[in-house]
């Protein structure tokens, strides 16, 4: 049963554009959400008991947790005055960082013989992000790699012990010390770099250290890739969006964020994933990285941007400003290894086909289209904070912490699901021909708005039907005509600059978070499964193969019961406006099937709930989700927030009685001429895919259609 809706309002996730302080705010938001969940779990008796296991690892981590308390005390003694608001000079933070990294390295040495390892994986996290750390660790275990996690708080160590994960203390003070203090936030990044340096210097026999954020997931072993490229001192991921550009590896391609390719511009190295060879040049880089992050005089770059750990490393790579004119290969024999750090460090940018970010993997789906399996995926280019990350990993079968019953049953313990057909693409094409006849092209944004309105209405009715029948709803593949980006410039073409879209796209298959804020669904405990769920290998074949079709006829069949032919071959018939009582009756003969599949025109097919109180509860639940069912973003910056989003069409509440669902009309926003000139927002209303533009231009406006 879903939690009551309307008890909590959600706002669209704010965007930060890479600002380090915003990342700190995201960290705080995650901690706050984790606290809410923890309080609710405590109420329901679901909080884990720390140090409950009896393994040697648990006892070792328990000892590490005790050491963490001593480390925090020692760190406080190193801090002048002991308060975060007073610990603001480089001496204080440098001492804190060095001490925290030493404590972590000592703990690692007690846990394992690092010098005997051919490689080591390293990640970091705190209790607010433990589920991602847990998922990361399970993915690393599946590829058979040794690993360790640096824990930023004591609660994280307890969770690690409870789940038998290899974690060590890596904290310089209490977690509350840095959330509102950018200098302290930078110091946390410095701990990461200093711990890498400590490990490399203590263990010269260790050839390679791989460092990745906890929101990465490993799919296969990377060792062959690294071993085949001995010329590189350092490997790092990028925010490049084009596998085609990396494959061509030629100058002047004109796609942003792929400037690591010689002869191109705007490099974007991402510190969420890097690998360090144990050589002098990388160790020197780590030391410089720590110094930049602990120097208060380097908190901002020349343009005033806050220098977090990622920007700091990018600045170090271009310390002589040579990269602005394009990168340089170290030799003709090694065209994909480039010079950085004033030609003192050889760097290999990890190709996005094998080491993709979130857009390449989950929106473009490029690796699978190319017939390759990624080595690791980093959850970048995300929507809806952690809920969006969980959703995407679930959709691709990469959320390893899911309990087995998630794949085999709904909450009641029965293996019963309901899925439905998604005919949105032919429907949108038909509407485009109707509203833009004589070969005119419907703008992509209009197609996106219509398509999302259709898919939301279909999901609403399928979810309600599943609720009536005691099943979990499984979403079908979803389709989009516009990509998402925090910058409204995307409304020039509806496609992200620098990305690869396959021939015939759009429409393109898109993740569930393009349609809804999935965090709301999860908070409400709605019984749903992501698109592609029934094709996942974790789903038992007995469920996947036990499927019955429920055809949605054009009208109600004659007689009180469906015709006998509709039950031949294990099928059933429904019709537009079918109420709960009759829906339950027509599926009764096939209710033992694990999966019911609705086929036909799903939006608006479902009639009334039998119980009006249940109808009211469902309407409230859905209204809570609909408040975030909108396009973003049409403006940006601190002004014009009221003009930032465009709502998709809303469904008719069940309490208002049944009526056929008809194609909605996109109207000219009332605020088109109210958008200010701040941050250039007024000019976005003139872009080709902005409804303020194409709906008011006679050459691009639709014909009047009342059918």
SVG drawing of the C-alpha trace seen along z (x, -y; Angstrom):
<svg xmlns="http://www.w3.org/2000/svg" viewBox="-26 -43 85 64">
<polyline fill="none" stroke="black" stroke-width="0.4" points="0.0,0.0 1.4,-3.4 2.0,-6.0 -0.5,-8.8 0.1,-11.5 0.2,-15.2 2.1,-14.9 5.3,-16.3 5.9,-18.7 8.9,-18.3 10.5,-21.1 12.5,-20.5 16.1,-19.6 18.2,-22.8 21.1,-22.8 24.6,-23.8 26.6,-23.8 29.6,-22.2 30.0,-24.6 31.7,-23.0 29.6,-24.8 26.5,-23.5 27.9,-20.1 28.2,-20.7 24.5,-21.6 23.7,-18.4 25.7,-16.5 23.6,-18.2 20.4,-17.5 21.3,-13.8 22.1,-13.8 18.8,-15.4 16.8,-12.9 18.7,-10.1 17.8,-11.5 14.1,-11.6 14.3,-8.0 16.2,-6.9 13.6,-8.4 10.8,-6.7 12.7,-3.4 13.3,-3.8 9.6,-4.2 8.9,-1.0 11.8,0.9 13.9,1.2 17.0,-0.6 20.1,1.7 21.9,2.7 25.5,1.6 28.3,4.2 25.7,7.0 27.8,9.5 30.4,11.8 33.0,11.7 36.6,10.8 35.9,7.8 33.2,6.5 35.5,6.6 38.3,4.9 36.0,2.1 34.6,1.8 38.2,1.2 38.5,-1.3 35.4,-3.1 36.9,-3.4 40.0,-4.8 37.9,-7.2 36.7,-8.7 40.3,-9.2 41.1,-10.7 38.3,-13.2 39.5,-14.2 43.1,-14.6 41.8,-16.5 39.9,-18.9 43.1,-19.5 44.8,-20.4 42.1,-23.0 42.5,-26.4 39.7,-27.0 38.1,-23.6 35.3,-25.2 34.6,-24.9 34.0,-28.7 37.5,-29.3 39.4,-26.6 39.9,-28.8 43.6,-29.1 45.8,-26.8 47.9,-25.6 44.8,-24.3 43.3,-22.5 46.6,-21.2 47.3,-19.6 43.8,-18.2 44.0,-16.7 47.4,-15.2 46.3,-13.6 43.0,-12.3 44.8,-10.7 47.4,-9.1 44.8,-7.6 43.0,-6.2 46.2,-4.8 47.2,-3.2 43.7,-1.5 44.2,-0.2 47.5,1.3 45.9,3.1 43.2,4.5 45.3,5.7 48.8,6.2 48.6,3.5 52.1,4.1 51.2,7.6 48.2,6.4 48.4,5.9 45.8,3.1 43.5,1.5 40.1,-0.2 39.3,-3.2 36.1,-5.2 34.6,-7.5 31.3,-8.2 29.3,-9.1 26.2,-7.6 23.9,-9.8 25.2,-8.1 25.7,-4.6 23.3,-2.9 25.5,-4.1 28.7,-3.0 27.1,0.3 26.1,0.7 29.6,-0.4 31.2,2.2 29.0,5.0 29.8,4.1 33.5,4.1 33.2,7.5 31.5,8.9 34.6,8.2 36.9,9.6 38.8,6.5 40.2,5.6 38.8,2.4 38.6,0.0 36.2,-2.8 37.2,-6.0 34.4,-6.9 33.7,-10.5 31.7,-9.8 31.3,-7.3 27.8,-6.3 29.2,-5.2 31.7,-2.9 28.8,-1.3 26.9,-0.7 30.0,0.8 30.4,3.2 26.7,4.2 27.1,5.1 30.6,6.5 32.2,3.8 35.8,2.8 35.8,-0.7 38.3,-2.9 37.9,-6.3 38.8,-9.3 37.4,-12.2 39.0,-15.3 36.1,-16.5 32.4,-16.0 30.3,-16.0 28.5,-19.2 31.8,-21.1 32.0,-21.6 28.4,-21.8 28.3,-25.6 32.0,-26.1 33.4,-25.9 37.0,-25.8 36.2,-22.8 34.4,-21.2 37.6,-21.7 39.5,-20.1 37.4,-17.0 38.5,-16.8 42.1,-17.2 41.7,-14.2 40.9,-12.1 44.0,-13.2 46.2,-12.9 45.1,-9.4 45.9,-8.4 49.4,-9.9 49.8,-8.1 48.9,-4.7 51.3,-5.2 54.2,-6.4 53.8,-3.7 53.5,-0.9 55.8,-1.4 55.1,2.2 51.5,1.3 51.4,0.6 47.9,-1.0 45.3,-2.7 41.8,-3.1 39.7,-5.8 36.0,-6.3 33.0,-8.0 30.4,-6.0 27.9,-6.8 29.8,-4.7 29.0,-1.0 31.5,1.5 30.3,4.0 33.6,5.7 37.3,5.8 39.4,2.8 42.8,4.4 43.4,5.3 42.6,1.8 45.2,0.2 47.8,2.8 47.6,2.2 48.5,-1.5 51.7,-1.6 52.6,-5.1 50.0,-6.8 50.9,-7.9 47.3,-8.9 43.9,-7.9 40.8,-10.0 37.1,-10.1 35.7,-13.0 32.3,-14.6 32.6,-14.1 29.2,-13.1 30.4,-11.8 31.6,-8.3 31.8,-9.2 34.2,-12.1 36.5,-9.9 36.4,-7.2 37.4,-9.6 40.1,-11.3 40.5,-14.2 40.9,-18.0 38.3,-20.7 35.2,-18.5 33.3,-21.3 31.7,-19.3 32.2,-20.7 33.5,-18.8 35.7,-16.6 38.7,-18.9 41.1,-16.2 41.2,-15.2 44.2,-17.2 43.0,-20.1 39.7,-20.5 38.4,-22.8 36.8,-22.8 38.2,-19.8 36.2,-18.5 38.0,-16.0 35.9,-14.4 37.5,-13.4 34.7,-11.0 36.8,-8.3 40.6,-8.2 43.5,-5.7 47.0,-6.5 50.2,-4.6 52.7,-4.6 55.2,-6.8 56.9,-10.1 54.8,-12.4 51.4,-11.2 52.6,-11.4 53.8,-15.0 50.4,-15.8 48.6,-14.4 50.8,-16.6 50.0,-19.7 46.3,-18.8 46.3,-18.7 48.2,-22.0 45.7,-23.8 42.7,-22.5 44.1,-23.5 45.4,-27.0 42.7,-29.6 44.2,-31.9 43.1,-29.4 39.5,-29.0 38.4,-30.8 39.7,-30.9 40.3,-34.1 36.6,-34.1 35.4,-33.9 34.3,-30.2 34.7,-28.2 37.6,-25.8 36.4,-22.4 38.5,-19.2 37.4,-18.7 38.1,-22.3 41.4,-22.2 42.6,-19.2 41.6,-20.6 43.5,-23.8 46.6,-21.8 46.4,-19.9 46.5,-23.3 49.0,-24.9 50.8,-26.6 47.6,-27.5 48.7,-25.5 45.5,-23.4 43.4,-26.4 45.0,-26.0 44.3,-22.3 46.0,-19.3 49.1,-17.7 49.8,-14.0 53.0,-12.7 54.1,-11.1 52.8,-9.9 52.9,-6.3 50.7,-7.3 48.1,-9.7 45.6,-9.2 48.0,-9.9 48.4,-13.7 50.7,-16.0 49.3,-17.9 50.9,-19.7 53.4,-21.6 54.4,-18.5 55.4,-16.6 52.5,-14.1 51.2,-11.8 47.4,-11.4 45.0,-9.0 41.3,-10.2 39.1,-7.2 36.9,-6.6 33.3,-7.2 32.2,-4.1 33.8,-2.0 33.8,-4.5 30.6,-6.5 28.8,-9.0 25.1,-9.1 24.1,-10.7 26.2,-8.5 25.0,-5.4 21.4,-6.0 20.1,-8.6 22.2,-7.8 22.6,-4.2 25.7,-4.4 27.7,-1.4 25.0,1.1 24.2,-0.5 27.9,0.1 27.7,3.7 30.0,3.2 29.5,3.6 30.8,0.6 33.6,1.3 32.1,-1.2 29.3,-3.9 29.4,-7.2 26.0,-8.6 26.6,-12.1 24.1,-14.2 21.4,-13.2 17.9,-14.4 16.2,-14.3 19.3,-13.8 19.7,-10.4 16.3,-9.1 17.1,-9.6 20.4,-7.7 18.7,-4.8 16.1,-4.7 18.5,-4.6 20.5,-1.8 17.4,0.1 16.3,-0.2 19.6,1.3 19.8,4.0 22.7,2.3 21.2,1.6 22.7,4.6 21.4,3.9 17.8,4.8 16.4,7.7 15.5,10.8 11.8,10.4 11.9,7.1 12.3,9.2 9.9,11.9 7.0,10.3 5.0,7.2 4.9,6.2 2.2,8.8 4.6,11.6 2.8,12.7 4.5,12.7 2.0,10.5 2.6,7.6 0.8,5.5 2.4,3.9 1.0,2.1 1.6,1.2 3.1,-2.2 1.8,-3.4 3.0,-6.9 5.2,-7.2 2.5,-6.4 0.0,-8.4 2.3,-11.5 3.0,-11.0 -0.7,-11.0 -1.3,-14.1 1.6,-15.8 0.0,-15.0 -3.4,-16.3 -2.2,-19.6 0.6,-20.2 -0.8,-19.0 0.5,-19.3 4.0,-18.2 4.6,-20.8 6.8,-19.7 5.5,-19.8 8.2,-21.3 10.0,-18.7 9.1,-20.5 5.4,-20.2 5.9,-16.5 7.7,-16.1 4.8,-17.8 2.2,-15.7 4.2,-12.5 4.8,-13.1 1.2,-14.0 0.2,-10.7 2.7,-8.6 1.8,-10.2 -1.9,-9.5 -1.2,-5.9 1.0,-5.4 -1.7,-7.0 -4.4,-4.6 -2.1,-1.5 -1.0,-2.4 -4.6,-2.7 -5.6,0.6 -2.6,2.3 -3.7,0.8 -7.3,2.2 -5.9,5.7 -3.2,5.9 -0.3,5.9 2.9,3.9 2.9,1.8 5.8,2.3 6.4,-0.6 7.1,0.0 9.8,-1.7 9.4,-5.5 10.1,-7.8 11.3,-11.5 11.6,-14.1 13.5,-16.6 16.6,-16.1 17.0,-17.8 19.6,-20.3 19.7,-23.0 20.6,-25.5 17.5,-26.8 19.7,-27.0 18.7,-23.4 15.4,-24.9 17.3,-25.8 17.1,-22.2 15.8,-20.1 19.0,-18.1 22.1,-18.4 25.1,-19.9 28.0,-17.6 25.9,-14.4 25.4,-11.6 21.9,-10.7 21.3,-7.7 19.8,-7.9 16.0,-8.4 16.3,-10.0 14.4,-11.7 12.3,-10.1 14.8,-8.3 14.3,-5.9 14.6,-7.9 14.9,-7.1 11.9,-7.2 13.2,-10.3 12.5,-12.3 8.8,-11.8 8.5,-12.0 10.4,-12.8 10.9,-9.2 12.0,-10.2 8.3,-11.0 7.2,-7.6 9.8,-6.0 8.9,-8.1 5.2,-7.2 6.2,-3.5 4.3,-3.1 4.5,0.5 6.2,-0.1 9.0,1.3 11.1,-0.6 11.0,-0.1 12.8,3.0 12.2,4.8 10.7,8.0 13.8,8.4 16.3,8.2 18.2,11.5 17.3,11.2 13.6,11.7 12.8,15.5 11.8,17.0 8.7,18.4 7.4,14.9 8.6,13.6 6.9,16.4 3.6,16.3 1.9,13.5 -1.7,12.9 -2.9,10.1 -5.8,7.9 -7.1,6.3 -8.7,2.9 -11.5,3.0 -12.9,-0.1 -16.1,0.3 -17.7,2.5 -18.6,6.0 -22.3,6.9 -23.6,8.7 -22.6,8.7 -19.6,11.0 -16.9,10.7 -17.3,13.1 -15.9,16.6 -13.4,16.0 -11.7,13.4 -10.6,16.0 -9.2,18.4 -5.4,18.6 -5.4,17.0 -6.5,13.5 -9.2,11.1 -11.0,8.0 -11.5,4.6 -12.9,1.4 -12.9,-2.4 -14.5,-3.5 -14.4,0.0 -15.1,-0.4 -13.1,1.5 -15.8,4.1 -16.0,5.1 -12.2,5.0 -11.8,7.4 -14.4,9.7 -13.0,9.9 -9.5,10.7 -10.7,13.2 -10.2,16.2 -6.6,15.3 -5.7,13.9 -3.1,16.6 -0.9,15.2 2.2,13.5 2.0,10.7 -1.1,9.0 -0.3,6.9 -2.7,4.1 -2.9,3.7 -4.6,0.9 -5.2,-2.7 -4.3,-2.9 -4.7,-6.6 -8.1,-7.2 -9.3,-3.6 -10.1,-3.1 -13.4,-4.1 -14.3,-4.5 -13.0,-3.1 -15.6,-1.1 -14.7,-2.9 -14.8,-6.7 -12.4,-7.0 -9.9,-4.9 -10.4,-7.1 -9.8,-10.2 -6.6,-8.7 -5.3,-7.7 -6.1,-11.2 -4.1,-12.8 -1.2,-10.4 -1.2,-11.1 -1.6,-14.9 1.6,-14.9 3.4,-13.2 1.9,-15.5 3.2,-18.6 6.7,-17.7 5.5,-16.4 6.8,-19.4 9.4,-20.5 12.5,-22.3 14.2,-24.6 13.0,-27.6 14.9,-30.2 17.9,-30.0 19.7,-32.0 18.3,-33.6 15.5,-35.4 12.4,-34.3 11.9,-31.1 8.1,-31.4 8.7,-31.1 11.1,-28.2 8.8,-25.2 6.0,-24.2 3.5,-21.7 2.4,-18.6 -1.3,-18.0 -3.0,-16.9 -5.2,-13.8 -8.9,-14.1 -9.3,-13.0 -11.2,-9.7 -13.5,-11.5 -14.8,-13.7 -16.1,-10.7 -15.0,-9.1 -14.5,-10.8 -12.5,-9.6 -8.9,-11.0 -8.4,-13.3 -5.3,-14.9 -4.5,-18.0 -3.5,-21.3 -0.4,-23.2 -1.3,-26.9 0.8,-30.0 2.2,-30.5 0.7,-33.6 4.2,-34.8 5.9,-35.0 6.3,-38.8 7.0,-38.9 10.4,-37.2 13.2,-39.6 16.5,-40.3 18.4,-39.0 20.8,-36.2 19.6,-36.5 16.3,-34.8 14.2,-36.9 16.2,-35.7 15.3,-32.1 11.6,-32.8 12.8,-33.5 14.3,-30.0 12.8,-27.8 11.6,-25.1 10.2,-27.5 6.4,-27.5 6.4,-31.3 8.1,-31.4 6.5,-28.6 3.0,-29.0 2.9,-32.7 4.6,-32.5 1.9,-31.8 4.5,-29.8 5.1,-27.3 1.8,-27.4 -0.5,-24.4 -3.9,-24.5 -7.0,-24.7 -8.1,-21.2 -11.2,-20.6 -11.5,-16.9"/>
</svg>
